[in-house]
């Protein structure tokens, strides 16, 4: 077994662990800081909306020796508007200029033909109206709203309402960060970006649901024992699925990184850049939020439940009594939990394991 597999097995069995829940205020603070930065970026810089949302003309040239920087200067001078130029895989250029009508488009095409030394008939010119982009944006908002409502309903039925709220908060967190990154780096927002944002919705929930499912199974009959609080069991659920979450996230990020850095960066494919950046940021944010936001938030909400408060009070009282006697409250075999492998409180490093069995006295059959 690989080293990572060994660590994963030890995390699952509770032999080692990290106190994610105990340090939740740190994660909340980090997430709030990142979210505020993203919102400030949106307010100050705004989104660099693509031509599909503004309207204008797109010129596609055949292979040319003109650089992107030179083409931007020439196109800006010819049109009187800021031009966006991308290098295509075949060596040609894709030139976008906003606020251009048909007559102006023909003039720009002729001027570009002279400046780039390319025959005018080989330059493709397409006019794009802003209404098409608005329709896409409206449909995207509608789809996002419907998706969130369905997610909340499903999670509330399959798990419970606290988990539905936590998942919704994590989802909003992921989308805000992704959109904020676009504003901060100045990437152009195109229909491809919208597609990418809608695609990450499912991915961002995947790891969250995995942890929730483990947590649901581990907390069956939790009030019938006095060894572990809900937060401690939630912490064990995170540790038990941690390596799995890392593996699935890395495997998903690798092909997306190929699209972003090779397809978009090397080959110069604009649409790949638009989709892959939103996917890359969204996948990473989703893996982060499932561990540091969603599950700790569920634990916070659940610990406010009167039953969980009473359970925590009994556990702390039992541990205090055991500490006074110099005993270990977690090692008491008379405390029968429904789950044989009930989670222990996660702490950094090695820790004592609860004995197996259903409340039997050691040595007796």
N, C-alpha and C positions, 0 to 999 in steps of 0.2 A: 504494500500500500504506500502511496506517495505521502510525502510529509504533510501536504495540504489535506489529503484524505484522512490522515491520522489525527490532525488537529480538529477536522470536522467531526470525526467520530467521538473525540474526547469532549468537544463542545456539546454534542448531542446527548451524551451520557451524563453531562454535568460535572465532569472531572475538572474542567477549567472553564473560565468564563470571564466576561467583562460586565461591569455594572452600568449598563446603558440607562436603565430606568433611574438609578440613583443619581446620575449626572444629567438628568433631563433638563434642568434649568440652564445648563451650559448649552445644550443643543438648541433649546428654544431661543436663547440669546443669539446664537450664531445664525439661526434661520431668520430671526427677525431682522438682524443686521443685513443679511443677504437680500431679503425681501425689500427692505427700505432702500437699499442701494439700487435694486432693479426698478423700483417705483420712481426714485429720483431720476434715474437714467431715462425713464419714459417721459417724465414731466419736462426735464431740461432738454434732452436731445430729441425726443420723439422718435417715432418709427420712420424709417426711410422707405416710404411706400413705393412700390414698383410702378412701372408705367401702366400696368393693367388696372391700377386703382386711380391713377391721375389722368390717363389718356395721353396719346402722343403717337410717335412714329418709331418703328424699329427697322433699322437698316442692317442687312446681312451682306457682307462682302466676301468675295472669293479669297484665296490665299494672297497675302500681301506681306511685304517686308516692314511695313509701318508698325512701330511699337504701339502699345496700348496708351502710353502717356502722350505720344505724338498725335494719335488718333483722337484722343479726348480734346486736346487743344484745337485741332482742326475742326472737329464737329461742333465744338462750342462756339468757335468763331463763325462758322457757316450758319448756325441756327440762331445765335444770340441767346441760347439757353444752355444750362449745364448739361453736358452729355455724359452718359455712363457707357463705358466700352469694356467688352469682355473678349478675350482671345479664345477662339474656338479650336477644337481638336484638329481640324483640317488646315489650320494656319490662317483662317479668315477671321473677320471681326464682326461682333454683334454690337451695334451702336444704338442706344436708346436715348431719345430726346422727347421730353414732355412738352405739352401745350403746342402741338404742331397740327395744322390742318392740311388738307389735300394740296392746296396750292403751294404752301410753304414746304411741304414734303418734297415736291418735285424740284424746287429750287435747291434744297439741301442735297438732294440726290445728285444733281448735276455738279454742284460744288465739290462734293465728296469724290466724285469720279475724277475731277481734275486734281484735287489735292492728293488723293491716294494712288493716282495713276492706274485706275481700274476702269474698264469700260462700263458705262452707265447701265447698259442692258444686263450686266452681270451682277448688279447690286439689287437685291430684293428689298422692297420697301413695303411695310405693312402698317396700316393705321389701326390704332387700338382706342376704343371709346372707354371712358371712365365708368360707364353704367355697368359694363360686364364685371369689372372688379367689385363694384358695390353689390351686385347680385351674389357673387361668390362670398363676400364678407357676411352678408345678411344670412345666407344659408349656413355658413359656418357657425355663426352665433346661435342660430336656431338648433343646429345639430349638437352644439356644445351644451346648450340648456337641456335638451331632451336627454342627452347622455347622462348628465349629472343627476337628473331626476330619477332615471332608471337605475343608476348605480346606488343611489341612496335607498330606494325602495328594495332593491335586491339584497343589499347588505343588511338592511334592517330585518328582512325576513330570514335570510340565511344565517345571520349571526345575531346582532342586536343593534339597537339604535345608536348606542355609544360608538360602536365600530363604524357605523355608517357616517356619523359626524366626523370622526377622526379621518376616515378615508377621504371624505370631501374636502376637509382642510388640507390634507396632504396633496390632493389633486390641484387645488387652487394654488398652493405653494409652488408646485412644479411648473404650472403654466405661467405664473407670474415671473418666476426666475427665467424661464425660457424666453419669454417676450422681452424681459429686461435685458437679457444678454444681446438680443437683436438690436435694441436701442443703443446699448453701450458700444458695441463693436461697429455699428453702422451698416450691418448687412441689409440688403434690400429685401423688403417683404413682398413676396409674389404669391400667386396661387399655390406654388409648390410649398411655400412656407405654411400656408393654411393647411394643406394636406398633411404636412409633417406634424403640425400641432395636434390635429385630430387623431393622427396615428399614435402619438405618445400617450393618449388618454388610457388606452388599454394596458400599455406597457407599464405605466406608472402605478397602476393598481395591482399588477401581477404579484410583485414581492409582498405588498401589503396584505393581500388576501392569503398568501401562503403562511405568513406569520399569524394572521388572525385565525386561520384554520387550526394551526398548532396550539394556539392559546385556548381556543374553544374546547379542544379535546382535553387539554391539560387541566382545565378548571371545572370539569364535571365533578360534582360532589365536593367542591372546595370548602363549603361551610361545615363539612363533617370531620374536618381535621384541624389541628392547631399547630401545624409545623410551619407553613408558608403562607405569606400574605399574597394577595392578588398581584401586587407589583413584582414580587419575587418570582412568581410563576411566569408572569409576562416577560421578565428578564430572561428566564430560562428558554422561553419560546424564541426570543430573538437570537440567543446564542445557538440554539439548536438548528436554526435555519440560516445562520449567518453565512456559512461557507457556500451553501446552495445559492443564496442570493448573490454572493460575489461571483460565483461561477456563471450563473445565468446572465448576469449583467455584463460580464467581460465578454462572453460568447456573443451577446447581442451587439455590444459596442464595436467589436472588431470589424465586421463587415460595414457598419455604418461609418467607422473611421476610414475604411478604404474608400467609400464613396466621397467622404468629405475631403480627405487629404490627397487622394490619388485622382479620383474622378473629377472633383471640383478644382483642386489646386494644380495638378499636373496637366490634366486634359483640358481644363478650362470649361467644363460643362456647367453652365449657370444654374440650370434647374436642379442638378445634383447638389450643388452648394445649398440651395434654398431648402431642400428636403432634408439633407443629411445633417445640417447644423441643428435644426430643430429636433431631429431625432436624437442626435448625440447628447445635447444638453438635457433633453427631456428624460432620456434613459438614465443618465447619471443622477439627475435630480430625483427621479422616481425611486431608485435604489437607496438614496440617502434618506428620503422622507419616510420610507417604510420602516427603517430602523430607528431613526432619530426623532421622527415627528409622530407618525400615526400610532405606533404601539405605546410609546410613553404617554400620549394624549389619552388613549383608551384607559391606561392604568390610572391616570389622574381622575378621569370621569368615573371610573368604576370604584375607586377608593372613597368616593363621596356617598356611595350607596350605604344605607344604614346597616345592611347585613355585613358588608365588607368592613365598615368601621368597627362593628362589634367583633368580627373575626380578628382584625388587627389588634384590637385591645386585648383579646384573650391570648393571642400569640405573644404579644409583648410582655404580658403579665407572667405567662408561663416561662418565657426566657429569663425574665428577671428573677423568678423563683429558682430556676435551674442554675443561674449564675451565682446566686447566693449560696447554693449548695455545692458549687463547684462541678455541676453536671452539665451535659450538653442536651438542650431541649430538642435539637434536631435528631438526636440519636435514640430517642425514646421509642422502643418497638411497640409499645402499647397503643400508639396513636395510629389508627388504621385509616389510610387515605384510599379512596376508591381506585386511584391509579397506582399500579404497582411501582411504576417508575416516576412517581410524582416529582416535579422539579424542585430543586433546592435553590436557595438564594444565590444569585450569581455574583461572584466576586473575582477579582483578579487573582490568577494563580491556582494552586492546588486547593481542593476543599474536600471535606469529609462527605462520604456518600451515605444516604439513608439506607438502612438494611432492607432487604427484600422480604416479601412474605406479607400475609394478611393478619398482622397483629399477634402472631404466635410468639410465645416465649422461647428464646433460643435454647436448643437442646431438647425440646419436647416435640413430639409428633402428634 
